[in-house]
Amino acid sequence: MTTKALLAINPRPTEQEALAALRYNLCRCGTHVEILRAVMRASGQLTEAVD
């Protein structure tokens, strides 16, 4: 829900803006890098090579 709200007001956030928006939602399990990557992918700013 936080990501949807972020992208609604800022469709192309920087990584720092995404981190700031998610600062209270990041987990302790170490997957926060994957969460940030998903936000950037959802905003269309990250594309990954497909084998």
Secondary structure, DSSP 8 states (H G I E B T S, - for coil): -HHHHHHHH-SS--HHHHHHHTTTT--SSSTHHHHHHHHHHHTT-------
